[in-house]
């Protein structure tokens, strides 16, 4: 029997995801990852596992989402792909957040932010800092939340009008 085409599986997974069929999408991404693994294409397999993680998280399956990220960071790290390594770490953080493991999620968001800052990915850095700010706010850690918001604004590449206004207010000292 012929092996299914992983590209076709991934495309079908994206369509299912866009239609809100997150569990179906996760299943297709998992199958694509298996095919890529069989073909010894570890980078694409790790990419599909990360896609699977996002779909599972959207389906409310945080524990399974965390499990699907296993080994992906290391794969990207070995390949020197810091951007996808950062994405893998942030997917792990989101899954931990979904499991209400706040401390671990914050640590992973910090690691992801550091990776994104290292390669100048300001917008990705901003996204993970906002996620960390949200956790800190939920935990009543207002100062930490403010620092995360400030850090999220610091590197954003194309700030919105609101972000530009916040940067200005921070610069002149009206917002701390």
ABEGO torsion letter per residue (X at the ends): XBBBBAAAAAAAAAAAAAAGBAAAAAAAAAAAAAAAAAAGBAAAAAAAAAAAAAAAAAAGBAAAAAAAABGAAAAAAAAGBAAAAAAAAAAAAAAAAAAGBAAAAAAAAAAAAAAAAAAGBAAAAAAAAAAAAAAAAAAGBAAAAAAAAAAAAAABABBBAAAAAAAAAAAAGABX
